[in-house]
Protein backbone atom coordinates (compact mmCIF):
# COMPACT_ATOMS: atom_id res chain seq x y z
CA UNK A 1 0.00 0.00 0.00
CA UNK A 2 2.86 2.35 0.87
CA UNK A 3 4.40 1.79 -2.54
CA UNK A 4 1.19 2.80 -4.32
CA UNK A 5 0.92 6.02 -2.32
CA UNK A 6 4.53 6.92 -3.12
CA UNK A 7 4.00 6.07 -6.79
CA UNK A 8 0.85 8.20 -7.02
CA UNK A 9 2.57 11.11 -5.26
CA UNK A 10 5.50 10.86 -7.66
CA UNK A 11 3.26 10.74 -10.75
CA UNK A 12 1.13 13.60 -9.41
CA UNK A 13 4.23 15.73 -8.89
CA UNK A 14 5.38 15.08 -12.45
CA UNK A 15 1.95 15.91 -13.90
CA UNK A 16 1.65 19.11 -11.90
CA UNK A 17 5.16 20.28 -12.79
CA UNK A 18 4.67 19.58 -16.52
CA UNK A 19 1.25 21.20 -16.75
CA UNK A 20 1.21 24.41 -18.77
CA UNK A 21 4.76 24.21 -20.11
CA UNK A 22 5.24 25.81 -23.51
CA UNK A 23 6.81 23.90 -26.38
CA UNK A 24 10.19 25.05 -27.69
CA UNK A 25 8.75 26.48 -30.88
CA UNK A 26 5.40 27.99 -31.73
CA UNK A 27 2.84 25.70 -33.29
CA UNK A 28 2.27 27.56 -36.53
CA UNK A 29 -0.61 25.33 -37.57
CA UNK A 30 -2.86 26.60 -34.75
CA UNK A 31 -3.33 30.34 -35.14
CA UNK A 32 -4.94 31.93 -32.11
CA UNK A 33 -6.80 35.22 -32.22
CA UNK A 34 -4.14 37.12 -30.30
CA UNK A 35 -1.34 36.06 -32.65
CA UNK A 36 -0.98 38.09 -35.82
CA UNK A 37 0.80 37.36 -39.06
CA UNK A 38 3.36 40.00 -38.14
CA UNK A 39 4.28 37.90 -35.11
CA UNK A 40 4.82 34.89 -37.36
CA UNK A 41 6.96 36.87 -39.79
CA UNK A 42 9.04 38.15 -36.89
CA UNK A 43 9.27 34.62 -35.47
CA UNK A 44 10.45 33.18 -38.82
CA UNK A 45 12.97 35.92 -39.64
CA UNK A 46 16.53 34.61 -39.64
CA UNK A 47 15.54 30.98 -39.18
CA UNK A 48 15.89 27.77 -41.18
CA UNK A 49 12.38 26.67 -42.07
CA UNK A 50 10.99 23.31 -43.18
CA UNK A 51 7.63 23.62 -44.89
CA UNK A 52 4.83 21.14 -44.41
CA UNK A 53 5.81 19.73 -47.83
CA UNK A 54 9.41 19.03 -46.75
CA UNK A 55 11.16 21.91 -48.55
CA UNK A 56 13.87 23.78 -46.64
CA UNK A 57 14.30 27.57 -46.70
CA UNK A 58 16.16 30.34 -44.91
CA UNK A 59 14.10 33.45 -44.20
CA UNK A 60 16.29 36.53 -44.33
CA UNK A 61 15.24 40.17 -44.65
CA UNK A 62 11.65 39.20 -45.42
CA UNK A 63 12.64 36.92 -48.30
CA UNK A 64 12.76 33.18 -48.67
CA UNK A 65 16.01 31.55 -49.80
CA UNK A 66 15.92 27.90 -50.92
CA UNK A 67 18.25 25.66 -48.93
CA UNK A 68 19.05 22.82 -51.31
CA UNK A 69 22.04 21.31 -49.46
CA UNK A 70 22.85 20.32 -45.92
CA UNK A 71 26.26 22.09 -45.94
CA UNK A 72 24.54 25.37 -46.83
CA UNK A 73 22.11 25.16 -43.90
CA UNK A 74 24.86 23.96 -41.55
CA UNK A 75 27.07 26.93 -42.48
CA UNK A 76 24.15 29.30 -41.96
CA UNK A 77 23.22 27.81 -38.57
CA UNK A 78 26.86 27.96 -37.44
CA UNK A 79 27.02 31.65 -38.38
CA UNK A 80 24.16 32.72 -36.11
CA UNK A 81 23.86 32.68 -32.36
CA UNK A 82 22.04 29.59 -31.00
CA UNK A 83 21.86 28.06 -34.47
CA UNK A 84 20.17 24.82 -33.41
CA UNK A 85 17.36 26.80 -31.77
CA UNK A 86 16.69 28.56 -35.08
CA UNK A 87 15.12 25.64 -36.94
CA UNK A 88 11.34 25.67 -37.34
CA UNK A 89 9.62 22.63 -38.84
CA UNK A 90 6.20 22.02 -40.41
CA UNK A 91 5.45 25.63 -41.33
CA UNK A 92 2.29 25.78 -43.47
CA UNK A 93 2.95 26.59 -47.12
CA UNK A 94 0.29 29.29 -47.05
CA UNK A 95 2.41 31.30 -44.59
CA UNK A 96 5.59 30.74 -46.60
CA UNK A 97 3.91 31.98 -49.78
CA UNK A 98 3.89 35.48 -48.28
CA UNK A 99 7.70 35.49 -48.41
CA UNK A 100 8.96 36.00 -51.98
CA UNK A 101 11.64 33.57 -53.17
CA UNK A 102 14.86 35.52 -53.65
CA UNK A 103 17.17 32.68 -54.66
CA UNK A 104 19.22 29.94 -53.07
CA UNK A 105 21.64 29.80 -50.17
CA UNK A 106 24.90 28.01 -50.96
CA UNK A 107 27.68 26.76 -48.67
CA UNK A 108 30.00 29.37 -47.12
CA UNK A 109 27.01 31.73 -46.73
CA UNK A 110 26.75 32.62 -50.39
CA UNK A 111 23.30 33.87 -51.31
CA UNK A 112 22.71 33.30 -55.03
CA UNK A 113 19.93 35.48 -56.39
CA UNK A 114 17.51 34.24 -59.04
CA UNK A 115 17.70 37.64 -60.73
CA UNK A 116 20.34 37.86 -63.44
PAVEXNU-902409 format. One record per residue: residue in three letters; x, y, z of N, C-alpha, C, O in turn. Coordinates in steps of 0.2 Angstrom, whole numbers, padded with zeros to 4 digits, always signed. Example, Ala and Ser with C-alpha at 12.3 -4.5 7.8 and 13.67 -1.06 7.14 Angstrom:
BEGIN
ala+0066-0028+0039+0062-0022+0039+0066-0016+0039+0071-0017+0042ser+0064-0011+0035+0068-0005+0036+0064+0000+0039+0067+0006+0040
This chain:
BEGIN
unk+0004-0006+0000+0000+0000+0000+0004+0006+0000+0003+0011-0003unk+0010+0006+0004+0014+0012+0004+0017+0013-0002+0018+0019-0004unk+0019+0008-0006+0022+0009-0013+0017+0013-0017+0019+0017-0021unk+0011+0011-0017+0006+0014-0022+0005+0021-0020+0005+0026-0024unk+0005+0023-0014+0005+0030-0012+0011+0034-0014+0010+0040-0017unk+0017+0031-0013+0023+0035-0016+0023+0035-0023+0024+0041-0026unk+0020+0030-0027+0020+0030-0034+0015+0036-0036+0017+0040-0041unk+0009+0036-0033+0004+0041-0035+0007+0048-0034+0005+0053-0037unk+0010+0049-0028+0013+0056-0026+0018+0058-0031+0018+0063-0034unk+0022+0053-0033+0028+0054-0038+0024+0056-0045+0026+0061-0048unk+0020+0052-0047+0016+0054-0054+0012+0060-0053+0012+0064-0058unk+0009+0062-0048+0006+0068-0047+0010+0074-0047+0009+0079-0050unk+0016+0073-0044+0021+0079-0044+0023+0080-0052+0024+0086-0054unk+0025+0075-0055+0027+0075-0062+0021+0079-0066+0023+0083-0070unk+0015+0077-0066+0010+0080-0069+0009+0087-0068+0008+0091-0072unk+0009+0089-0062+0008+0096-0059+0014+0100-0062+0013+0105-0064unk+0020+0097-0062+0026+0101-0064+0026+0102-0071+0029+0107-0074unk+0023+0098-0075+0023+0098-0083+0017+0102-0085+0017+0103-0091unk+0012+0103-0081+0006+0106-0084+0008+0113-0086+0011+0117-0082unk+0006+0115-0092+0006+0122-0094+0013+0124-0097+0014+0130-0098unk+0017+0119-0098+0024+0121-0101+0023+0122-0108+0019+0119-0111unk+0026+0127-0110+0026+0129-0118+0031+0125-0121+0036+0122-0119unk+0029+0123-0128+0034+0119-0132+0040+0124-0134+0039+0130-0133unk+0045+0121-0137+0051+0125-0138+0049+0130-0144+0052+0136-0144unk+0045+0128-0149+0044+0132-0154+0036+0133-0155+0032+0129-0152unk+0034+0139-0158+0027+0140-0159+0024+0135-0163+0027+0133-0168unk+0018+0133-0162+0014+0128-0166+0011+0133-0172+0006+0136-0170unk+0014+0133-0178+0011+0138-0183+0005+0135-0186+0002+0139-0190unk+0003+0129-0185-0003+0127-0188-0009+0129-0184-0015+0129-0187unk-0009+0131-0178-0014+0133-0174-0014+0140-0172-0010+0142-0168unk-0017+0144-0176-0017+0152-0176-0022+0154-0171-0028+0153-0172unk-0020+0157-0165-0025+0160-0161-0026+0167-0162-0023+0170-0166unk-0032+0169-0159-0034+0176-0161-0029+0181-0159-0028+0186-0163unk-0025+0180-0154-0021+0186-0151-0014+0186-0156-0011+0191-0156unk-0013+0180-0159-0007+0180-0163-0008+0183-0170-0014+0182-0173unk-0004+0187-0173-0005+0190-0179+0000+0188-0184+0005+0185-0182unk-0001+0189-0190+0004+0187-0195+0011+0190-0194+0016+0187-0196unk+0011+0196-0192+0017+0200-0191+0021+0196-0186+0027+0196-0186unk+0018+0193-0181+0021+0189-0176+0025+0183-0179+0030+0182-0177unk+0021+0180-0183+0024+0174-0187+0030+0176-0191+0035+0173-0191unk+0029+0182-0195+0035+0184-0199+0041+0186-0195+0046+0184-0197unk+0040+0189-0189+0045+0191-0184+0048+0184-0182+0054+0184-0181unk+0044+0179-0180+0046+0173-0177+0051+0169-0182+0055+0166-0181unk+0049+0170-0189+0052+0166-0194+0058+0169-0197+0063+0166-0200unk+0059+0176-0196+0065+0180-0198+0071+0177-0196+0072+0176-0189unk+0076+0175-0200+0083+0173-0198+0083+0166-0197+0088+0163-0194unk+0078+0162-0198+0078+0155-0196+0078+0150-0202+0076+0152-0208unk+0080+0144-0201+0079+0139-0206+0073+0136-0205+0071+0133-0200unk+0069+0135-0211+0062+0133-0210+0061+0127-0215+0064+0126-0220unk+0057+0122-0212+0055+0117-0216+0047+0117-0217+0044+0118-0212unk+0045+0117-0223+0038+0118-0224+0035+0112-0223+0038+0106-0222unk+0028+0112-0223+0024+0106-0222+0025+0101-0228+0022+0095-0227unk+0028+0103-0233+0029+0099-0239+0036+0096-0239+0038+0092-0244unk+0040+0098-0234+0047+0095-0234+0052+0099-0237+0058+0097-0237unk+0051+0105-0240+0056+0110-0243+0059+0114-0237+0056+0116-0232unk+0066+0115-0238+0069+0119-0233+0071+0126-0236+0073+0127-0242unk+0070+0131-0232+0072+0138-0233+0075+0141-0228+0075+0139-0222unk+0078+0147-0229+0081+0152-0225+0077+0158-0226+0077+0161-0231unk+0074+0161-0220+0071+0167-0221+0075+0173-0219+0077+0173-0213unk+0077+0177-0223+0081+0183-0222+0079+0189-0225+0078+0189-0231unk+0078+0194-0221+0076+0201-0223+0070+0201-0227+0069+0204-0232unk+0065+0196-0224+0058+0196-0227+0058+0192-0234+0053+0192-0237unk+0063+0189-0235+0063+0185-0242+0065+0177-0240+0068+0176-0235unk+0063+0173-0244+0064+0166-0243+0069+0164-0248+0069+0165-0254unk+0074+0160-0245+0080+0158-0249+0080+0150-0249+0079+0147-0243unk+0080+0147-0254+0080+0139-0255+0086+0137-0252+0091+0139-0253unk+0085+0132-0248+0091+0128-0245+0091+0121-0248+0088+0117-0245unk+0095+0120-0253+0095+0114-0257+0100+0109-0254+0100+0103-0256unk+0105+0111-0250+0110+0107-0247+0111+0107-0240+0110+0112-0237unk+0113+0102-0237+0114+0102-0230+0120+0106-0228+0120+0109-0223unk+0126+0106-0232+0131+0110-0230+0129+0118-0230+0132+0122-0225unk+0125+0120-0234+0123+0127-0234+0119+0129-0228+0120+0134-0225unk+0114+0124-0226+0111+0126-0220+0115+0125-0213+0114+0129-0209unk+0120+0120-0213+0124+0120-0208+0129+0126-0207+0130+0128-0201unk+0131+0129-0213+0135+0135-0212+0131+0141-0210+0134+0145-0206unk+0125+0141-0212+0121+0146-0210+0119+0146-0202+0120+0151-0199unk+0118+0140-0200+0116+0139-0193+0122+0140-0189+0122+0143-0183unk+0128+0139-0191+0134+0140-0187+0136+0147-0187+0140+0149-0182unk+0133+0151-0192+0135+0158-0192+0131+0162-0187+0133+0168-0186unk+0125+0160-0185+0121+0164-0181+0121+0161-0173+0123+0155-0172unk+0119+0165-0169+0119+0163-0162+0114+0158-0161+0108+0159-0163unk+0115+0153-0157+0110+0148-0155+0107+0145-0161+0101+0144-0162unk+0111+0143-0166+0109+0140-0172+0104+0135-0172+0099+0135-0176unk+0105+0130-0167+0101+0124-0167+0094+0126-0165+0089+0123-0166unk+0093+0132-0161+0087+0134-0159+0083+0138-0164+0078+0140-0163unk+0086+0139-0170+0083+0143-0175+0081+0139-0181+0081+0141-0187unk+0079+0133-0180+0076+0128-0185+0068+0127-0183+0067+0125-0177unk+0064+0129-0188+0057+0128-0187+0054+0123-0192+0055+0124-0198unk+0051+0118-0190+0048+0113-0194+0041+0114-0195+0037+0116-0191unk+0038+0111-0201+0031+0110-0202+0027+0117-0202+0022+0118-0200unk+0030+0122-0206+0027+0128-0207+0023+0127-0213+0025+0125-0218unk+0016+0129-0212+0011+0129-0217+0014+0133-0223+0016+0138-0223unk+0013+0130-0229+0015+0133-0236+0011+0140-0237+0014+0144-0240unk+0005+0140-0234+0001+0146-0235+0005+0152-0232+0004+0158-0234unk+0008+0151-0226+0012+0156-0223+0018+0158-0227+0020+0164-0228unk+0022+0153-0229+0028+0154-0233+0027+0157-0240+0031+0160-0242unk+0021+0157-0243+0020+0160-0249+0020+0168-0248+0021+0171-0253unk+0019+0170-0242+0019+0177-0241+0027+0180-0242+0028+0186-0242unk+0032+0176-0241+0039+0177-0242+0041+0176-0249+0040+0170-0251unk+0043+0181-0253+0045+0180-0260+0051+0176-0260+0056+0177-0256unk+0052+0172-0265+0058+0168-0266+0063+0172-0269+0062+0175-0275unk+0069+0173-0266+0074+0178-0268+0080+0174-0272+0083+0176-0276unk+0081+0167-0270+0086+0163-0273+0087+0157-0269+0083+0154-0266unk+0094+0156-0269+0096+0150-0265+0102+0151-0261+0106+0156-0263unk+0102+0148-0255+0108+0149-0251+0113+0143-0252+0111+0137-0253unk+0119+0145-0253+0125+0140-0255+0129+0140-0249+0129+0144-0244unk+0133+0134-0249+0138+0134-0243+0143+0140-0243+0144+0144-0248unk+0146+0141-0237+0150+0147-0236+0146+0153-0236+0149+0159-0237unk+0140+0153-0234+0135+0159-0234+0135+0163-0240+0134+0169-0240unk+0135+0160-0246+0134+0163-0252+0126+0163-0254+0123+0158-0254unk+0123+0169-0255+0116+0169-0257+0116+0171-0264+0118+0176-0266unk+0114+0166-0268+0114+0166-0275+0107+0169-0277+0102+0165-0276unk+0106+0175-0280+0100+0177-0282+0097+0174-0288+0101+0172-0293unk+0091+0174-0289+0088+0171-0295+0088+0176-0301+0087+0175-0307unk+0088+0183-0299+0088+0188-0304+0095+0188-0307+0100+0188-0304unk+0095+0189-0313+0102+0189-0317+0104+0196-0319+0109+0197-0323
